[in-house]
Structures are given as structure tokens and as C-alpha cells.
Amino acid sequence: MEANYERLFKVLPPETPPTYLCERILRVVEQERTRQRQVRFVISSFSGASSFVGLVLAIPVLMHAASLRGFSSFASLLVSDGDLLSSHLSSFALPLAEALPGVEVTFTLFLLAVFLASLKSFVWNIGSVHFFKRHRVQTHQ
């Protein structure tokens, strides 16, 4: 039976798909890629803008918490009198660490990381869209 199939396939011409099918598949794939780029662009834009607004709102909260806990007075001493700091470093380090507003610093650093990641994604998406448009113009000429 296998021999019959082999002879049949040798006699029959090979099946070729119609050209419009390949063009249609490529067009659908291109439309999907374009949609994915647009979605990534919108998401990175929204996350970047929202994290920037969050940073703008979190910095005054961080400054207020630092002034309430006395961290700003320790920091000013750190900047103004370096000799005093070097001579009493062991007794100065623990109160400085206790005065640090940990939750506010952590939240601000988290927002900064989200902002930088979304900025990186935004720039990458703009670059890929620009490259794609330039590449598409060159290939279709």
C-alpha cells in the first residue's frame, strides 16, 4: 500500500498554495505586530506618566517625614561638620539610621524604579516603531 502512495505522489504535481493566501497571512501578521506595538506604547506611556505623578506627590511626603523624624537635622550636620562626624561615627550612625523614614524612602525608590523602567520601555517602543516605519518604507519601494 505504501508503494501505491509513493507512486501516486510521484505522478501527481506538488500542491502549491495560492499566492493571495501568503500575502493575506503576512498582512494579518503585520497588523498583529502593529497592534502589539501600539498596546505596548500606550501601556508604557500610561505607567510612565502615572509613576511620574506619583514621584511628584511622594517627594514632598518624603521630605515631610524626614523633617518629622529629625533626619533633616542629622543630614545637615552630616554636610556641615565632617570632622565631628568622623570623630563620633559610631555614635552617630545608629541615630541617623533610626531617623531615616524607611517606608517613605522605599515607596519613593519603588516609584523611581517603575518610572525608569517605563521610560526605558517607552524609548524602546519609539525606537522600534521608528525603525519599523523606516524599514517598511525601504522594503516596499
N, CA, C and O atoms as CSV, one atom per row, in Angstrom:
chain,resi,resn,atom,element,x,y,z
A,1,MET,N,N,0.820,-1.186,0.000
A,1,MET,CA,C,0.000,0.000,0.000
A,1,MET,C,C,0.872,1.261,0.000
A,1,MET,O,O,0.549,2.256,-0.649
A,2,GLU,N,N,1.987,1.195,0.745
A,2,GLU,CA,C,2.876,2.351,0.754
A,2,GLU,C,C,3.450,2.599,-0.626
A,2,GLU,O,O,3.624,3.748,-1.031
A,3,ALA,N,N,3.741,1.545,-1.343
A,3,ALA,CA,C,4.290,1.698,-2.690
A,3,ALA,C,C,3.287,2.401,-3.595
A,3,ALA,O,O,3.680,3.206,-4.439
A,4,ASN,N,N,2.009,2.114,-3.434
A,4,ASN,CA,C,0.986,2.783,-4.234
A,4,ASN,C,C,0.950,4.291,-3.941
A,4,ASN,O,O,0.819,5.115,-4.846
A,5,TYR,N,N,1.069,4.621,-2.647
A,5,TYR,CA,C,1.083,6.042,-2.279
A,5,TYR,C,C,2.317,6.735,-2.842
A,5,TYR,O,O,2.237,7.861,-3.334
A,6,GLU,N,N,3.449,6.060,-2.767
A,6,GLU,CA,C,4.671,6.662,-3.287
A,6,GLU,C,C,4.557,6.903,-4.789
A,6,GLU,O,O,4.937,7.973,-5.264
A,7,ARG,N,N,4.053,5.953,-5.532
A,7,ARG,CA,C,3.876,6.145,-6.979
A,7,ARG,C,C,2.871,7.251,-7.264
A,7,ARG,O,O,3.051,8.039,-8.191
A,8,LEU,N,N,1.812,7.306,-6.462
A,8,LEU,CA,C,0.800,8.338,-6.656
A,8,LEU,C,C,1.392,9.730,-6.437
A,8,LEU,O,O,1.132,10.644,-7.219
A,9,PHE,N,N,2.179,9.893,-5.385
A,9,PHE,CA,C,2.763,11.204,-5.105
A,9,PHE,C,C,3.846,11.575,-6.107
A,9,PHE,O,O,4.090,12.759,-6.336
A,10,LYS,N,N,4.495,10.594,-6.703
A,10,LYS,CA,C,5.478,10.890,-7.747
A,10,LYS,C,C,4.790,11.342,-9.031
A,10,LYS,O,O,5.333,12.174,-9.758
A,11,VAL,N,N,3.611,10.811,-9.320
A,11,VAL,CA,C,2.894,11.145,-10.545
A,11,VAL,C,C,2.173,12.485,-10.405
A,11,VAL,O,O,2.176,13.278,-11.347
A,12,LEU,N,N,1.562,12.756,-9.262
A,12,LEU,CA,C,0.802,13.989,-9.055
A,12,LEU,C,C,1.737,15.188,-8.947
A,12,LEU,O,O,2.827,15.071,-8.387
A,13,PRO,N,N,1.328,16.330,-9.471
A,13,PRO,CA,C,2.161,17.533,-9.313
A,13,PRO,C,C,2.098,18.009,-7.851
A,13,PRO,O,O,1.092,17.800,-7.173
A,14,PRO,N,N,3.168,18.643,-7.374
A,14,PRO,CA,C,3.149,19.119,-5.984
A,14,PRO,C,C,2.108,20.230,-5.805
A,14,PRO,O,O,1.886,21.063,-6.684
A,15,GLU,N,N,1.499,20.200,-4.656
A,15,GLU,CA,C,0.453,21.178,-4.339
A,15,GLU,C,C,1.122,22.504,-3.975
A,15,GLU,O,O,2.003,22.540,-3.116
A,16,THR,N,N,0.717,23.565,-4.609
A,16,THR,CA,C,1.236,24.896,-4.291
A,16,THR,C,C,0.080,25.755,-3.793
A,16,THR,O,O,-0.981,25.802,-4.416
A,17,PRO,N,N,0.287,26.425,-2.681
A,17,PRO,CA,C,-0.791,27.278,-2.164
A,17,PRO,C,C,-0.941,28.515,-3.051
A,17,PRO,O,O,0.017,28.940,-3.697
A,18,PRO,N,N,-2.119,29.075,-3.080
A,18,PRO,CA,C,-2.319,30.286,-3.879
A,18,PRO,C,C,-1.506,31.460,-3.308
A,18,PRO,O,O,-1.279,31.528,-2.100
A,19,THR,N,N,-1.080,32.360,-4.160
A,19,THR,CA,C,-0.235,33.482,-3.713
A,19,THR,C,C,-1.003,34.443,-2.817
A,19,THR,O,O,-0.420,35.038,-1.911
A,20,TYR,N,N,-2.286,34.602,-3.051
A,20,TYR,CA,C,-3.042,35.527,-2.209
A,20,TYR,C,C,-3.092,35.056,-0.757
A,20,TYR,O,O,-3.218,35.875,0.153
A,21,LEU,N,N,-2.995,33.745,-0.532
A,21,LEU,CA,C,-3.033,33.218,0.831
A,21,LEU,C,C,-1.801,33.666,1.610
A,21,LEU,O,O,-1.914,34.091,2.760
A,22,CYS,N,N,-0.648,33.575,1.003
A,22,CYS,CA,C,0.596,34.002,1.658
A,22,CYS,C,C,0.549,35.501,1.950
A,22,CYS,O,O,0.921,35.930,3.043
A,23,GLU,N,N,0.097,36.297,0.988
A,23,GLU,CA,C,0.002,37.742,1.201
A,23,GLU,C,C,-0.979,38.076,2.319
A,23,GLU,O,O,-0.738,38.985,3.113
A,24,ARG,N,N,-2.074,37.342,2.378
A,24,ARG,CA,C,-3.062,37.587,3.420
A,24,ARG,C,C,-2.501,37.245,4.805
A,24,ARG,O,O,-2.718,37.985,5.764
A,25,ILE,N,N,-1.785,36.132,4.907
A,25,ILE,CA,C,-1.186,35.731,6.182
A,25,ILE,C,C,-0.164,36.770,6.628
A,25,ILE,O,O,-0.142,37.154,7.797
A,26,LEU,N,N,0.676,37.225,5.715
A,26,LEU,CA,C,1.675,38.242,6.061
A,26,LEU,C,C,1.021,39.557,6.482
A,26,LEU,O,O,1.511,40.227,7.391
A,27,ARG,N,N,-0.077,39.930,5.832
A,27,ARG,CA,C,-0.777,41.152,6.198
A,27,ARG,C,C,-1.385,41.039,7.601
A,27,ARG,O,O,-1.328,41.988,8.383
A,28,VAL,N,N,-1.959,39.890,7.912
A,28,VAL,CA,C,-2.557,39.684,9.238
A,28,VAL,C,C,-1.464,39.700,10.313
A,28,VAL,O,O,-1.649,40.287,11.379
A,29,VAL,N,N,-0.337,39.060,10.033
A,29,VAL,CA,C,0.776,39.059,10.988
A,29,VAL,C,C,1.282,40.484,11.203
A,29,VAL,O,O,1.569,40.873,12.335
A,30,GLU,N,N,1.393,41.253,10.142
A,30,GLU,CA,C,1.843,42.644,10.241
A,30,GLU,C,C,0.859,43.491,11.042
A,30,GLU,O,O,1.274,44.329,11.842
A,31,GLN,N,N,-0.427,43.283,10.835
A,31,GLN,CA,C,-1.426,44.027,11.601
A,31,GLN,C,C,-1.346,43.678,13.084
A,31,GLN,O,O,-1.495,44.552,13.938
A,32,GLU,N,N,-1.111,42.409,13.391
A,32,GLU,CA,C,-0.993,41.991,14.793
A,32,GLU,C,C,0.243,42.600,15.440
A,32,GLU,O,O,0.184,43.042,16.588
A,33,ARG,N,N,1.341,42.629,14.733
A,33,ARG,CA,C,2.562,43.243,15.275
A,33,ARG,C,C,2.363,44.738,15.515
A,33,ARG,O,O,2.810,45.274,16.529
A,34,THR,N,N,1.702,45.397,14.592
A,34,THR,CA,C,1.431,46.825,14.759
A,34,THR,C,C,0.545,47.066,15.971
A,34,THR,O,O,0.782,48.001,16.735
A,35,ARG,N,N,-0.460,46.242,16.152
A,35,ARG,CA,C,-1.343,46.377,17.313
A,35,ARG,C,C,-0.586,46.139,18.609
A,35,ARG,O,O,-0.802,46.849,19.591
A,36,GLN,N,N,0.302,45.144,18.625
A,36,GLN,CA,C,1.095,44.875,19.822
A,36,GLN,C,C,2.009,46.063,20.152
A,36,GLN,O,O,2.162,46.424,21.319
A,37,ARG,N,N,2.612,46.665,19.126
A,37,ARG,CA,C,3.453,47.844,19.355
A,37,ARG,C,C,2.632,48.984,19.936
A,37,ARG,O,O,3.080,49.668,20.856
A,38,GLN,N,N,1.454,49.190,19.414
A,38,GLN,CA,C,0.603,50.268,19.908
A,38,GLN,C,C,0.183,50.022,21.354
A,38,GLN,O,O,0.161,50.953,22.160
A,39,VAL,N,N,-0.148,48.788,21.684
A,39,VAL,CA,C,-0.545,48.458,23.063
A,39,VAL,C,C,0.631,48.668,24.011
A,39,VAL,O,O,0.461,49.253,25.081
A,40,ARG,N,N,1.819,48.201,23.636
A,40,ARG,CA,C,3.000,48.414,24.480
A,40,ARG,C,C,3.297,49.891,24.645
A,40,ARG,O,O,3.673,50.330,25.732
A,41,PHE,N,N,3.135,50.660,23.589
A,41,PHE,CA,C,3.379,52.098,23.644
A,41,PHE,C,C,2.407,52.774,24.611
A,41,PHE,O,O,2.817,53.603,25.423
A,42,VAL,N,N,1.134,52.426,24.527
A,42,VAL,CA,C,0.125,53.031,25.403
A,42,VAL,C,C,0.367,52.632,26.857
A,42,VAL,O,O,0.264,53.468,27.755
A,43,ILE,N,N,0.686,51.365,27.091
A,43,ILE,CA,C,0.915,50.913,28.463
A,43,ILE,C,C,2.137,51.581,29.061
A,43,ILE,O,O,2.096,52.025,30.209
A,44,SER,N,N,3.228,51.660,28.305
A,44,SER,CA,C,4.435,52.299,28.843
A,44,SER,C,C,4.215,53.796,29.036
A,44,SER,O,O,4.749,54.377,29.981
A,45,SER,N,N,3.445,54.425,28.167
A,45,SER,CA,C,3.145,55.847,28.334
A,45,SER,C,C,2.325,56.086,29.602
A,45,SER,O,O,2.616,56.991,30.384
A,46,PHE,N,N,1.307,55.266,29.787
A,46,PHE,CA,C,0.453,55.424,30.972
A,46,PHE,C,C,1.219,55.144,32.258
A,46,PHE,O,O,1.099,55.899,33.222
A,47,SER,N,N,2.002,54.075,32.288
A,47,SER,CA,C,2.750,53.759,33.511
A,47,SER,C,C,3.819,54.804,33.780
A,47,SER,O,O,4.081,55.132,34.937
A,48,GLY,N,N,4.440,55.331,32.736
A,48,GLY,CA,C,5.436,56.384,32.930
A,48,GLY,C,C,4.820,57.658,33.472
A,48,GLY,O,O,5.358,58.276,34.391
A,49,ALA,N,N,3.692,58.049,32.903
A,49,ALA,CA,C,3.030,59.270,33.374
A,49,ALA,C,C,2.515,59.108,34.801
A,49,ALA,O,O,2.656,60.014,35.623
A,50,SER,N,N,1.924,57.963,35.089
A,50,SER,CA,C,1.378,57.777,36.445
A,50,SER,C,C,2.491,57.665,37.482
A,50,SER,O,O,2.343,58.176,38.592
A,51,SER,N,N,3.600,57.010,37.147
A,51,SER,CA,C,4.694,56.932,38.116
A,51,SER,C,C,5.379,58.288,38.283
A,51,SER,O,O,5.873,58.592,39.368
A,52,PHE,N,N,5.418,59.103,37.235
A,52,PHE,CA,C,5.972,60.446,37.372
A,52,PHE,C,C,5.108,61.291,38.303
A,52,PHE,O,O,5.624,62.003,39.165
A,53,VAL,N,N,3.793,61.207,38.123
A,53,VAL,CA,C,2.888,61.941,39.019
A,53,VAL,C,C,3.042,61.422,40.444
A,53,VAL,O,O,3.031,62.204,41.394
A,54,GLY,N,N,3.184,60.109,40.595
A,54,GLY,CA,C,3.408,59.542,41.925
A,54,GLY,C,C,4.706,60.033,42.552
A,54,GLY,O,O,4.752,60.302,43.752
A,55,LEU,N,N,5.758,60.150,41.750
A,55,LEU,CA,C,7.025,60.679,42.266
A,55,LEU,C,C,6.876,62.125,42.697
A,55,LEU,O,O,7.378,62.516,43.751
A,56,VAL,N,N,6.190,62.919,41.893
A,56,VAL,CA,C,5.991,64.324,42.237
A,56,VAL,C,C,5.226,64.445,43.552
A,56,VAL,O,O,5.509,65.333,44.356
A,57,LEU,N,N,4.264,63.564,43.772
A,57,LEU,CA,C,3.499,63.608,45.015
A,57,LEU,C,C,4.237,62.964,46.182
A,57,LEU,O,O,4.005,63.344,47.330
A,58,ALA,N,N,5.116,62.001,45.923
A,58,ALA,CA,C,5.802,61.290,47.004
A,58,ALA,C,C,6.986,62.072,47.562
A,58,ALA,O,O,7.330,61.905,48.732
A,59,ILE,N,N,7.606,62.907,46.765
A,59,ILE,CA,C,8.787,63.639,47.251
A,59,ILE,C,C,8.424,64.597,48.386
A,59,ILE,O,O,9.147,64.617,49.383
A,60,PRO,N,N,7.353,65.391,48.303
A,60,PRO,CA,C,7.002,66.211,49.468
A,60,PRO,C,C,6.647,65.374,50.709
A,60,PRO,O,O,6.950,65.776,51.833
A,61,VAL,N,N,6.018,64.235,50.509
A,61,VAL,CA,C,5.704,63.354,51.639
A,61,VAL,C,C,6.999,62.845,52.273
A,61,VAL,O,O,7.111,62.782,53.497
A,62,LEU,N,N,7.964,62.487,51.447
A,62,LEU,CA,C,9.265,62.042,51.953
A,62,LEU,C,C,9.966,63.157,52.718
A,62,LEU,O,O,10.526,62.915,53.787
A,63,MET,N,N,9.942,64.357,52.192
A,63,MET,CA,C,10.584,65.490,52.876
A,63,MET,C,C,9.897,65.795,54.214
A,63,MET,O,O,10.557,66.100,55.207
A,64,HIS,N,N,8.587,65.708,54.222
A,64,HIS,CA,C,7.849,65.961,55.463
A,64,HIS,C,C,8.165,64.885,56.512
A,64,HIS,O,O,8.361,65.196,57.687
A,65,ALA,N,N,8.210,63.643,56.085
A,65,ALA,CA,C,8.526,62.560,57.022
A,65,ALA,C,C,9.963,62.688,57.529
A,65,ALA,O,O,10.238,62.396,58.693
A,66,ALA,N,N,10.864,63.117,56.674
A,66,ALA,CA,C,12.262,63.304,57.111
A,66,ALA,C,C,12.374,64.426,58.121
A,66,ALA,O,O,13.151,64.322,59.070
A,67,SER,N,N,11.620,65.493,57.941
A,67,SER,CA,C,11.675,66.590,58.910
A,67,SER,C,C,10.994,66.202,60.222
A,67,SER,O,O,11.443,66.626,61.287
A,68,LEU,N,N,9.929,65.412,60.174
A,68,LEU,CA,C,9.262,64.981,61.404
A,68,LEU,C,C,10.144,64.047,62.232
A,68,LEU,O,O,10.148,64.126,63.461
A,69,ARG,N,N,10.876,63.182,61.580
A,69,ARG,CA,C,11.695,62.211,62.309
A,69,ARG,C,C,13.074,62.753,62.657
A,69,ARG,O,O,13.848,62.064,63.321
A,70,GLY,N,N,13.402,63.962,62.229
A,70,GLY,CA,C,14.677,64.567,62.571
A,70,GLY,C,C,15.813,64.189,61.641
A,70,GLY,O,O,16.973,64.488,61.923
A,71,PHE,N,N,15.496,63.543,60.549
A,71,PHE,CA,C,16.545,63.137,59.624
A,71,PHE,C,C,17.192,64.335,58.953
A,71,PHE,O,O,18.392,64.316,58.679
A,72,SER,N,N,16.415,65.378,58.683
A,72,SER,CA,C,16.978,66.548,58.000
A,72,SER,C,C,18.020,67.251,58.867
A,72,SER,O,O,19.005,67.770,58.341
A,73,SER,N,N,17.821,67.279,60.188
A,73,SER,CA,C,18.835,67.897,61.061
A,73,SER,C,C,20.100,67.047,61.103
A,73,SER,O,O,21.206,67.587,61.137
A,74,PHE,N,N,19.948,65.708,61.102
A,74,PHE,CA,C,21.125,64.844,61.020
A,74,PHE,C,C,21.851,65.020,59.686
A,74,PHE,O,O,23.081,65.050,59.640
A,75,ALA,N,N,21.097,65.133,58.625
A,75,ALA,CA,C,21.707,65.284,57.299
A,75,ALA,C,C,22.431,66.612,57.188
A,75,ALA,O,O,23.496,66.680,56.576
A,76,SER,N,N,21.871,67.680,57.771
A,76,SER,CA,C,22.561,68.970,57.726
A,76,SER,C,C,23.844,68.922,58.543
A,76,SER,O,O,24.842,69.534,58.162
A,77,LEU,N,N,23.832,68.208,59.652
A,77,LEU,CA,C,25.048,68.035,60.444
A,77,LEU,C,C,26.082,67.231,59.666
A,77,LEU,O,O,27.280,67.502,59.745
A,78,LEU,N,N,25.623,66.268,58.936
A,78,LEU,CA,C,26.495,65.438,58.112
A,78,LEU,C,C,27.212,66.278,57.061
A,78,LEU,O,O,28.396,66.068,56.796
A,79,VAL,N,N,26.503,67.222,56.467
A,79,VAL,CA,C,27.081,68.058,55.421
A,79,VAL,C,C,27.946,69.170,56.011
A,79,VAL,O,O,28.996,69.492,55.455
A,80,SER,N,N,27.524,69.755,57.117
A,80,SER,CA,C,28.205,70.942,57.640
A,80,SER,C,C,29.478,70.630,58.426
A,80,SER,O,O,30.471,71.345,58.288
A,81,ASP,N,N,29.471,69.600,59.231
A,81,ASP,CA,C,30.619,69.361,60.112
A,81,ASP,C,C,31.146,67.947,59.907
A,81,ASP,O,O,30.723,67.019,60.597
A,82,GLY,N,N,32.049,67.783,58.981
A,82,GLY,CA,C,32.600,66.474,58.674
A,82,GLY,C,C,33.568,65.971,59.728
A,82,GLY,O,O,33.679,64.762,59.933
A,83,ASP,N,N,34.288,66.892,60.418
A,83,ASP,CA,C,35.233,66.468,61.457
A,83,ASP,C,C,34.509,65.850,62.650
A,83,ASP,O,O,34.954,64.843,63.201
A,84,LEU,N,N,33.404,66.450,63.040
A,84,LEU,CA,C,32.609,65.909,64.134
A,84,LEU,C,C,32.062,64.537,63.769
A,84,LEU,O,O,32.034,63.630,64.601
A,85,LEU,N,N,31.639,64.393,62.558
A,85,LEU,CA,C,31.102,63.122,62.099
A,85,LEU,C,C,32.179,62.039,62.121
A,85,LEU,O,O,31.916,60.923,62.570
A,86,SER,N,N,33.375,62.346,61.650
A,86,SER,CA,C,34.427,61.328,61.616
A,86,SER,C,C,34.879,60.929,63.014
A,86,SER,O,O,35.259,59.777,63.228
A,87,SER,N,N,34.848,61.852,63.968
A,87,SER,CA,C,35.279,61.500,65.320
A,87,SER,C,C,34.213,60.719,66.097
A,87,SER,O,O,34.561,59.911,66.958
A,88,HIS,N,N,32.945,60.937,65.818
A,88,HIS,CA,C,31.857,60.259,66.531
A,88,HIS,C,C,31.001,59.420,65.586
A,88,HIS,O,O,29.776,59.405,65.705
A,89,LEU,N,N,31.629,58.735,64.667
A,89,LEU,CA,C,30.881,57.987,63.660
A,89,LEU,C,C,30.054,56.858,64.275
A,89,LEU,O,O,28.910,56.649,63.868
A,90,SER,N,N,30.592,56.146,65.220
A,90,SER,CA,C,29.862,55.008,65.795
A,90,SER,C,C,28.619,55.466,66.562
A,90,SER,O,O,27.589,54.794,66.513
A,91,SER,N,N,28.697,56.581,67.260
A,91,SER,CA,C,27.529,57.055,67.998
A,91,SER,C,C,26.562,57.830,67.099
A,91,SER,O,O,25.417,58.075,67.478
A,92,PHE,N,N,27.021,58.208,65.925
A,92,PHE,CA,C,26.191,58.979,65.013
A,92,PHE,C,C,25.415,58.098,64.036
A,92,PHE,O,O,24.341,58.489,63.580
A,93,ALA,N,N,25.933,56.927,63.710
A,93,ALA,CA,C,25.343,56.084,62.676
A,93,ALA,C,C,23.981,55.509,63.090
A,93,ALA,O,O,23.043,55.502,62.293
A,94,LEU,N,N,23.874,55.036,64.313
A,94,LEU,CA,C,22.616,54.437,64.753
A,94,LEU,C,C,21.466,55.449,64.828
A,94,LEU,O,O,20.382,55.145,64.331
A,95,PRO,N,N,21.645,56.640,65.424
A,95,PRO,CA,C,20.531,57.602,65.401
A,95,PRO,C,C,20.172,58.066,63.985
A,95,PRO,O,O,19.010,58.353,63.696
A,96,LEU,N,N,21.171,58.135,63.111
A,96,LEU,CA,C,20.894,58.509,61.729
A,96,LEU,C,C,20.040,57.443,61.046
A,96,LEU,O,O,19.097,57.765,60.323
A,97,ALA,N,N,20.371,56.185,61.274
A,97,ALA,CA,C,19.585,55.084,60.684
A,97,ALA,C,C,18.180,55.029,61.275
A,97,ALA,O,O,17.224,54.720,60.564
A,98,GLU,N,N,18.042,55.324,62.567
A,98,GLU,CA,C,16.720,55.324,63.187
A,98,GLU,C,C,15.864,56.488,62.709
A,98,GLU,O,O,14.640,56.376,62.651
A,99,ALA,N,N,16.497,57.599,62.367
A,99,ALA,CA,C,15.743,58.772,61.924
A,99,ALA,C,C,15.336,58.678,60.459
A,99,ALA,O,O,14.525,59.480,59.994
A,100,LEU,N,N,15.876,57.726,59.732
A,100,LEU,CA,C,15.554,57.582,58.313
A,100,LEU,C,C,14.112,57.106,58.140
A,100,LEU,O,O,13.739,56.078,58.706
A,101,PRO,N,N,13.300,57.821,57.378
A,101,PRO,CA,C,11.913,57.370,57.152
A,101,PRO,C,C,11.898,56.221,56.145
A,101,PRO,O,O,11.864,56.453,54.937
A,102,GLY,N,N,11.924,55.008,56.632
A,102,GLY,CA,C,12.110,53.830,55.790
A,102,GLY,C,C,10.990,53.559,54.808
A,102,GLY,O,O,11.244,53.266,53.640
A,103,VAL,N,N,9.762,53.653,55.264
A,103,VAL,CA,C,8.628,53.351,54.383
A,103,VAL,C,C,8.557,54.367,53.246
A,103,VAL,O,O,8.345,53.994,52.092
A,104,GLU,N,N,8.731,55.628,53.563
A,104,GLU,CA,C,8.649,56.669,52.546
A,104,GLU,C,C,9.794,56.552,51.547
A,104,GLU,O,O,9.592,56.754,50.350
A,105,VAL,N,N,10.988,56.230,52.022
A,105,VAL,CA,C,12.130,56.055,51.128
A,105,VAL,C,C,11.906,54.851,50.220
A,105,VAL,O,O,12.185,54.910,49.023
A,106,THR,N,N,11.408,53.771,50.785
A,106,THR,CA,C,11.147,52.572,49.993
A,106,THR,C,C,10.092,52.845,48.922
A,106,THR,O,O,10.250,52.435,47.772
A,107,PHE,N,N,9.036,53.526,49.292
A,107,PHE,CA,C,7.973,53.840,48.339
A,107,PHE,C,C,8.486,54.755,47.222
A,107,PHE,O,O,8.164,54.552,46.051
A,108,THR,N,N,9.281,55.759,47.588
A,108,THR,CA,C,9.828,56.669,46.587
A,108,THR,C,C,10.786,55.949,45.652
A,108,THR,O,O,10.769,56.193,44.446
A,109,LEU,N,N,11.623,55.064,46.189
A,109,LEU,CA,C,12.538,54.304,45.338
A,109,LEU,C,C,11.783,53.342,44.423
A,109,LEU,O,O,12.183,53.131,43.277
A,110,PHE,N,N,10.703,52.764,44.921
A,110,PHE,CA,C,9.876,51.907,44.080
A,110,PHE,C,C,9.273,52.699,42.922
A,110,PHE,O,O,9.297,52.244,41.778
A,111,LEU,N,N,8.735,53.880,43.216
A,111,LEU,CA,C,8.174,54.711,42.149
A,111,LEU,C,C,9.240,55.143,41.154
A,111,LEU,O,O,8.978,55.221,39.954
A,112,LEU,N,N,10.428,55.421,41.641
A,112,LEU,CA,C,11.528,55.787,40.750
A,112,LEU,C,C,11.906,54.624,39.840
A,112,LEU,O,O,12.170,54.826,38.655
A,113,ALA,N,N,11.933,53.421,40.378
A,113,ALA,CA,C,12.254,52.242,39.567
A,113,ALA,C,C,11.182,51.996,38.509
A,113,ALA,O,O,11.502,51.679,37.363
A,114,VAL,N,N,9.917,52.140,38.884
A,114,VAL,CA,C,8.830,51.970,37.909
A,114,VAL,C,C,8.920,53.039,36.830
A,114,VAL,O,O,8.726,52.748,35.650
A,115,PHE,N,N,9.211,54.265,37.223
A,115,PHE,CA,C,9.332,55.344,36.246
A,115,PHE,C,C,10.476,55.081,35.274
A,115,PHE,O,O,10.308,55.257,34.068
A,116,LEU,N,N,11.624,54.668,35.774
A,116,LEU,CA,C,12.763,54.406,34.892
A,116,LEU,C,C,12.512,53.217,33.969
A,116,LEU,O,O,12.903,53.242,32.802
A,117,ALA,N,N,11.863,52.182,34.488
A,117,ALA,CA,C,11.551,51.024,33.648
A,117,ALA,C,C,10.553,51.395,32.552
A,117,ALA,O,O,10.706,50.973,31.406
A,118,SER,N,N,9.545,52.171,32.894
A,118,SER,CA,C,8.568,52.564,31.873
A,118,SER,C,C,9.179,53.553,30.890
A,118,SER,O,O,8.812,53.554,29.715
A,119,LEU,N,N,10.100,54.392,31.345
A,119,LEU,CA,C,10.794,55.293,30.435
A,119,LEU,C,C,11.660,54.514,29.450
A,119,LEU,O,O,11.713,54.839,28.264
A,120,LYS,N,N,12.330,53.492,29.950
A,120,LYS,CA,C,13.133,52.629,29.070
A,120,LYS,C,C,12.238,51.939,28.043
A,120,LYS,O,O,12.574,51.894,26.860
A,121,SER,N,N,11.121,51.412,28.481
A,121,SER,CA,C,10.190,50.748,27.572
A,121,SER,C,C,9.614,51.732,26.562
A,121,SER,O,O,9.460,51.399,25.387
A,122,PHE,N,N,9.298,52.930,27.011
A,122,PHE,CA,C,8.761,53.964,26.121
A,122,PHE,C,C,9.768,54.315,25.034
A,122,PHE,O,O,9.415,54.388,23.857
A,123,VAL,N,N,11.017,54.533,25.425
A,123,VAL,CA,C,12.060,54.877,24.446
A,123,VAL,C,C,12.293,53.711,23.495
A,123,VAL,O,O,12.478,53.923,22.296
A,124,TRP,N,N,12.288,52.497,24.003
A,124,TRP,CA,C,12.485,51.329,23.142
A,124,TRP,C,C,11.341,51.199,22.147
A,124,TRP,O,O,11.568,50.894,20.976
A,125,ASN,N,N,10.106,51.429,22.607
A,125,ASN,CA,C,8.954,51.331,21.712
A,125,ASN,C,C,8.988,52.404,20.634
A,125,ASN,O,O,8.652,52.134,19.481
A,126,ILE,N,N,9.387,53.611,20.993
A,126,ILE,CA,C,9.503,54.665,19.986
A,126,ILE,C,C,10.571,54.283,18.974
A,126,ILE,O,O,10.383,54.471,17.772
A,127,GLY,N,N,11.684,53.751,19.446
A,127,GLY,CA,C,12.748,53.336,18.535
A,127,GLY,C,C,12.318,52.209,17.624
A,127,GLY,O,O,12.650,52.217,16.439
A,128,SER,N,N,11.586,51.237,18.147
A,128,SER,CA,C,11.160,50.122,17.303
A,128,SER,C,C,10.116,50.559,16.297
A,128,SER,O,O,10.109,50.063,15.170
A,129,VAL,N,N,9.232,51.474,16.668
A,129,VAL,CA,C,8.245,51.977,15.724
A,129,VAL,C,C,8.941,52.781,14.634
A,129,VAL,O,O,8.602,52.658,13.457
A,130,HIS,N,N,9.910,53.599,15.020
A,130,HIS,CA,C,10.643,54.396,14.032
A,130,HIS,C,C,11.424,53.488,13.088
A,130,HIS,O,O,11.413,53.699,11.875
A,131,PHE,N,N,12.104,52.478,13.636
A,131,PHE,CA,C,12.853,51.543,12.801
A,131,PHE,C,C,11.912,50.778,11.885
A,131,PHE,O,O,12.221,50.554,10.715
A,132,PHE,N,N,10.767,50.379,12.415
A,132,PHE,CA,C,9.816,49.606,11.628
A,132,PHE,C,C,9.297,50.430,10.449
A,132,PHE,O,O,9.211,49.929,9.328
A,133,LYS,N,N,8.952,51.696,10.707
A,133,LYS,CA,C,8.454,52.531,9.616
A,133,LYS,C,C,9.523,52.733,8.552
A,133,LYS,O,O,9.233,52.657,7.359
A,134,ARG,N,N,10.761,52.989,8.977
A,134,ARG,CA,C,11.845,53.197,8.028
A,134,ARG,C,C,12.115,51.914,7.250
A,134,ARG,O,O,12.327,51.948,6.038
A,135,HIS,N,N,12.105,50.779,7.956
A,135,HIS,CA,C,12.370,49.501,7.309
A,135,HIS,C,C,11.255,49.158,6.318
A,135,HIS,O,O,11.530,48.648,5.232
A,136,ARG,N,N,10.012,49.430,6.678
A,136,ARG,CA,C,8.891,49.120,5.812
A,136,ARG,C,C,8.911,49.985,4.547
A,136,ARG,O,O,8.571,49.513,3.463
A,137,VAL,N,N,9.311,51.255,4.693
A,137,VAL,CA,C,9.386,52.129,3.524
A,137,VAL,C,C,10.476,51.643,2.583
A,137,VAL,O,O,10.294,51.665,1.366
A,138,GLN,N,N,11.607,51.204,3.128
A,138,GLN,CA,C,12.701,50.731,2.283
A,138,GLN,C,C,12.356,49.443,1.567
A,138,GLN,O,O,12.745,49.265,0.413
A,139,THR,N,N,11.643,48.544,2.208
A,139,THR,CA,C,11.357,47.257,1.591
A,139,THR,C,C,10.238,47.336,0.558
A,139,THR,O,O,10.185,46.507,-0.350
A,140,HIS,N,N,9.346,48.310,0.676
A,140,HIS,CA,C,8.219,48.391,-0.241
A,140,HIS,C,C,8.465,49.337,-1.413
A,140,HIS,O,O,7.544,49.584,-2.191
A,141,GLN,N,N,9.647,49.864,-1.564
A,141,GLN,CA,C,9.939,50.745,-2.698
A,141,GLN,C,C,10.347,49.977,-3.911
A,141,GLN,O,O,10.628,50.570,-4.953
